[in-house]
Amino acid sequence: MPLPSKFFFALALVTAALLPAACAAPATKGAATERASAAQTDLDRLYHGLQASHYDLYARRPKAEYDALYLRMRRQLGASAIEPGELRRVFQRFVAYGNVAHAAIEPPIAEWEEYRADGGNAFPLVLRVVGDRVFVQDDYSGIETIAPGDEVHSIDGLPALDWLGRVRTLVSADNDYLAHTQLETRLPMLVWWHGDRAVQYLVETNTPEGLHRRVTVPARSRAEFATASAAAPARFELDWNERVARVTEEGIGYLRPGPFYDNRADSTNPWDPSAFRSFIDGAFASFIDAGASAVLIDLRNNPGGDNSFSDPMIAWFADKPFRFSPEFDIRVSEAATAANVKRVEAAGSDPEAVSVKLAAAYAGKRAGSRVSFPIPLVQPRGDARFTGSVYLLINRHSYSNAVLVAAIAQDYGFATVLGEETADLASTYGAAEKFTLPRSGIEVTFPKARILRPNGDPVARGVVPDIAIETPVVPAKTDVVLDAALRAIVKRGPG
């Protein structure tokens, strides 16, 4: 499985913000005409490429609406010249309109880094949406009248959700839960990409004690972000990259496997699972030696990776053959085939390489047709496996293959799932590929496949835990979610 590359709001919001209010004036009328023509050409290629390559471009947005958006955008692009950076933003709004996470154009990270390095100011709050309410999760403003945990009612006169909705148009996501989760990690950059260069923001809040405030929040530089962060009270933070195996005071084996790829600093091949398998084998052996009656596998904030890593871990506690999907259905396209050719060349003569098997599946198939790529069953370890109770701990920031691990464990009955619903979907459009627009050189990511969770449920939703454990908006000094999970396991007892 590929690493995650993730991010709908009202049609009126999308179309109202398609183009910046003002574009840079071209040097000559001829240059302006050429740039406008180039932008229209790339829009044509963008829409055609998505129609030809995306597994189901209209899965979440009717074709008539997409066609109407395309025509409006094309007219607007032909009216005046547009800068390359703004063109990327306009095109991402077009791609994100389809509400599929793996269809996206990446934001201009290099330009954002340059802007910040030059002292550029940014929106200093990280906001978390819980249901229909918005809260301050992190505060880098450096002022005392706003703080993490405050509920935000409005920003610059707009209801908080509507204000976020403007930025939401730049986020590729299948539903609002996934989009709002993505905003938690990228909001200052996305506000900047949206074109907001405000020096301050009027924010209406309620404190946890019920005090209503109108706070002027200044935009802050990177150095001011760092100063505010250093002054913030200490609190627990998960390390998404760590691998941990230990036995808790309660006698429960605790496993934090980390990402499902080789994350060692000296790794020369991130997709070689050898070292990871050794770590997992050692972890379960130590749990068995210690007489642990239960194991808790912590997948919170896990970015995912490849099932060649996670399958051997699941095999330690599986009691029947399993696979991550009963159906991996791929749409054949020129773009997907061309991308795979490059991987075949890199794989050489290895007949077991996935790219070689994909090439065989594509052979003789016309563009637009679909092929079912078989997912082999993985065998459990048999007698040499962990036979106690297994629990998985997830949260909204469990992504990609980590979500599939939770879906496998839940659907096959291998484990009990604790925590909060994942924002990333258990059945999804994925296996992303790319094509490049000819005039601007912008790369466009698209999903070539439909991946169903093991039970075959196609609903666009994440893994819903068997036992819900709320993640607090403001983390405490210790890992209170893990503590709650361990208490739940002890309460259930063995078996």
N, C-alpha and C positions, 0 to 999 in steps of 0.2 A: 504494500500500500504506500502511496506517496505521502510525503510530509504535508502537514496541513497548510493550506494557503487560504485562509478564510476571511468574510465580512458579510421596505416597501413603504413606502409611505404613500400618501395620497397622490394621485395623478397630477393634481394641480400643483403640488409642491415640486414634483420632478420637473414639469414643464416650465414652471415659473423661474427655475434656477438653472435652466439648461446652459445659458451663456452668461458671461460676466456682463456687468452693466456697461462697461466701456472696454474697447479693445484698442491696443496700441495703433496709432495711425501709421499706415504703410508709407514708404518713401515715395512711391509713385503709384499712379492708378494701375499701371500694368502689373507691378509687383503685388498689389492687393488682389487683383483678379487672379493671378497665378496661385497665391496662397489660399484664396477661397476655393479655387478649383481643386487644389491638392487636398484640402480638408474634406471636400465633398467626395472626392475619389476614395479617400481612406474610409469615410463613413460607409460608402457603398461596399467596400471590401470587408469592412467590419461586420455589417449586417449579413452579407452573403456568406462570410466565413462562419459566423455563428449558426446560420440556417443550415449550412452544409455539414458542420462538424459537431456541434452540440448534440448530446444524446437526445434531449427533448427541450428545445429552446422555449416552447410554449407550455411547459408543464405547469407553471404557476402564473402565467400572464397570457391572456388571449392574443392570438395573432393580430386581430383587428386593432387592438390597442398598441401593440408593438409597431405595426405598420404606420399607424397615425403618428406615433412619436418619431419614427424615422423620417417621415415626410416633413414634419415641423422642423426637426433638427437640420435637415438638408437645406431647407429654405433659409434658415437663420445663418447657417455656415456660409451660404452663398452671398449673404448680404454684406459681409464685411470680413476683413482678415482677422485671424486669431493667432495668438502666440502659441508656440509648441506646448508649453506647460499648461496653458488653459485648455488646449485641445485634448490633452491626456485626461484632464478633469471631466470635460464634456463627454468623451468616449466612455469613461468609467461609469458615469451616470447612465449612459445608454446600456451598458452591459449589466450593471447592477439592477436595472429596471426589471430584469427577468426573475429576480428573487431566487437565484441558485448560487450557493456559496462558492462553488468551484469554477464559476464563470466570472472572471475579474481581470482588470488591468491594475497592476501594482501602483501605488502612489509614488511620487518622485522623492524617494528617500534621500538621495544624494543632495537634491536641492534643499530639502528640509534641514539636513545636517549643516549645509553651508549657511542657510539663513540663521540657524541657531548659533553656529560658531561665530558669526558676525555680530552677535548680540541681539538678534531678533527676539521680540517678546511673543509669548504664547498664552493662551487661556490656561489659567493655573489650577483648575479643579479637575479631578477625576470623578465622574458621576456614575452611580450605579442605579439601575432601574429595578425596582422590586414590584412586580404587578404593574399598577399604573402610577406608582409613586417614584420620585427621584430623590436620591440621597447623595450627599458628599461622601465619597469614599476616601479620597486623598486630597489634601489641601496644600498647595505650594504658593499660596498668595502671600504668606508672611504676615497676615493681619489677624488680630485676635477676635474679631467679631464674626468669624465664620470658622467652622471646624468640621472634621469628619464626624458623621452621624447626623448632621443637620439635614432636614428635609428641604429640598429646593422646590419652590412653587412657581417661580418665573425667572427668566433671564432677559434683561432688556425689554420688559413688557410682554414677552411671549410666555405662555404656559411652558413649563420646563420640557415636557414631552414634545411640544411643537418645536421648540428651539432645537432640541436634539434631532427632530425629524428632518430638519434641513441638512444636517450633516449625514443623517441616515441614508440620504440619496447617494452617497459615495460608498456605501457599504454593501458588498455582495453577501446576501444572507437569505436563507430559505424562510425565515420567520423573524419576528421582532425580538424574540428572546435571544436568538443567535446574534442578531445585529447589535443589540444593546450590550451583550457580553463582549463583543469585539470592541465596542466603543470604550469599554473600561480600560483597555490597554493602549488605545491609540487616539484618544479624544483630542489632546492638544494639537497633534499633527494633522488630524482630519479637519479640525476647525480652521487651521491655517490653510490647508489645501482647498477648503471650501471658499477661500478668499477673504476670510475675516482677519483684519489687521487692527481691530479695536485696541485702544490703549487701556480701556477699563470697561467693566461690565456691571450693570445694576442687577443685583441678585436678591430676590425675596426668599427668605428662609423661615423655618420654624426650628428652634433648638429642640433637643430631646425633652427638655423641661417645659416646652410649650411656649417659649418666648418668640414672638414674631419680630423679624428684623428685615430692614432694607439695607443691604450692604453694597458699597461700591468696591468691587474687586479689581485690582489692577492686573493687567497682563504682565508677565514676568519673563526675564531672561533665563538662560540656562544656569548661569551662576546663582541667580536668585532662587531658582528651583532647588539647587543643591543646598543652599543655605537653609531654606525652609525644611528640607528633608532632614538635615543634620540636627535641627532644633526640635524635631517632632519626637514625642514620647516613644520609647522603645516598645515594639510590638512584634508578635510572631509573624514570620513570613516563610512560606514554603519555598524550598529550593527545588525547582522543577527538574534539575539536572542530576540530582544526587541519587546514588544507589545505596540502600540501607537494608541490612538483614540483622535482626536481633530478636531476643525473647523478652517480652515485657514482664513487669512485676506480677502481672496476672497469669503468667505462664502461657501467653499467646504469642505465637510467632508473628513478628511484624516485618513485612516486606515492602519496601518502596523500590520498585524495580528501575525507576528512571525511564528515560526515553527508550523506545524500541529501535535503537540503532546504536552503533558503537560510538559513544560520546567521549572516549578517552582522548586526551590532548595529542597523544602520539599516534593515533589511529591513522592508517594509510587507506583504509577502505571502510567507510561508515556502514556498509551493508554486510560486513563479515560478522556473523553472530557468535563466533567461537568464544570470545572472551565473555560475552553476555551469558551464554549457556553455562559456562564454568561457574559464573557467579550465582546463577539460579540453582544449579545443581548443588552447590555448596550450601546455599541458603536453606533449601528444603531438607538436605541431609542434617543440617544443624538443628532444624526444628524437630525432626523425628528423633534425633539423639537426645534432645532436651525433653522429650515426652510431651510436646505441645499438643493439646487436644483441638486447637483451632489456629488458623492462620488468617491474618488480615493483610490483604494486598492493597496498598494505598496508591490509587491512580489519580489523585487530585493534581490538577495543573499539569498533567502528563501530555506532552505534545503529540504523542503517537509515534508512528514509524512503520516498521515492516513486520508482517506476521511470521516471517522466518525467525524472529526473535520471540514474539509472544506465544506462538504455538507450543514450543518446548516448555514454557512456563505453565501453560494451561494443562499440558499432558501430565504434569505432576499430580494434579487433583481431579482430572477427568475420569469418569467411569464408563465412558463409551466413546466411540469415534466421533469426531466433530470437524466442522469447518466454519469459516467466518461468514460464508454466504451460500445459500442454496442455488443462487443464480447470479452470475457475473456476466451481464449482457452488454455487449460492446457494439456501438455504431461505427461502421467502417467509414472512413473519410480520407481524402487525400492528405489532409494535415496530420491525422493520426498515423497513417501509414508512413509518411515521410519522416515523422519523428521517430518511429520505431526502427526505420532503416538505419538511422545513426546509432541506435543502441545495439542493433545486430552487429554492426561493424565493430563496435567496442567490445562486444561479447566474444568475438572470434568464432571458434568452432564448437563452443560449449553447447551441446544439444539440450541441456537442461535449463539454459537461460530462458527467463520469461520472455524476453524479446524475441528469441528464436521461435518459441511456441506461438507467440502472437503473430509473427510473420506467417507461420503455417496456417493459422486460423484466418488471416486476411487473404491468403492466396486464392485467386479466382473469384473473390467476392466484389460485387460492384459497390461503388460509393453510395452510401445511404442505406445499405442493407445492414442487418444486425447479425452478430454471431454470438453464440453462447460459449464463453470460455470456461472450461471445467475447473472447478476448485476441488482438489483432491481431499479426501478425508484424512485427518490426522489421528493416529492411534494413541490411546493413553499408554502410560508406562507399564500397565499391568500390575504385578505384585509389588514392584519397586516404586510405589507412589505414596503420596500422603493421603491417608484415609479419614482424617478428622474433618471437622467443619471448616469451611472456607468462606471468607467474607471479602467483598470488594468495596472500597471506599472511593466514591466519585464526586465530582463537583461540576459546575458549569464550565470550568476551564479544562476539563478532560476532553481531548480532541482525537480525531482521526482513529488510528488503530486502537488507542486506549478505549474509545467508545465501543469498538467492535469486540474487544476483550470482555467488557462488561455485558454486552449483548449476548455473546456466546455463553458466558457463565450463567446468565439469567435464563436464556431460552432453553438450554440443555439441562438446567437444574443442577449445575455444578457448584454454585455458590449463591449466597445471599448478598444482595447489593444494598449498600448503605450510602447515605449522603444526600446530595441534591441532584435534580435532573440535569443531565448534560445538555448544553446548548447545541453542540454538534449533533447531527442526526445519526440514528442507528441504521436507517435505510436512506440511502443518499444517491445523488449523482456525483460521480467522482472519477478516479483514475485520470487525472488532469493531463492535458497536452497543451501545446501552444502553437499559434501561427503569428506571423509578423505582418503588420500593415506596410504596404510598399512605399508610401511617400514619407510618412513620419517615422517609420522604424519601430513603432510601438508594438510591444508583444502582448498578445491577448491569450489568456488562459481559458480553456473550456473543458467540461467534463465529457469524456467519450463513453462512459459506462454508467449503468444503473446497478447499484449494489444493494441487495436486500439483506436485512438482518436474518439470522438463522431461522427464525420462526416464520419468515416470509411476509411479515406485516409491512406494507409499503408506506404507512402513515409517516408524514414528515415531522417526526418528533425524536427527541433524544431518548436515552435510556432513563426510565423512571425508576428510582430506587424502591426496593421492597420495604425498606425502613428509612423514612425521611429524617435527615439531620440538617438543620438549618445552618448555613454559613453566615455568621454575623457580618453586617455591613462594615463595621470597624473591628478589625482583629484585636483580640486580647493580647496580653503579654505572653501567654502560653497557647499551645495548640488545643483549644477547647473543642474543636470538631473531632479530633482524634480521641480526646478523652471521652467524649460522648459515644463514639463508636465502640471503644473498649468496654464502656459500661453496658452498652446494648448487648455486646457479645457475652459478657459475664452473666447478664440477666437471663439470656436465653439458655445458657448452660450447654453441656455437651450434647452432640447429636444433631 
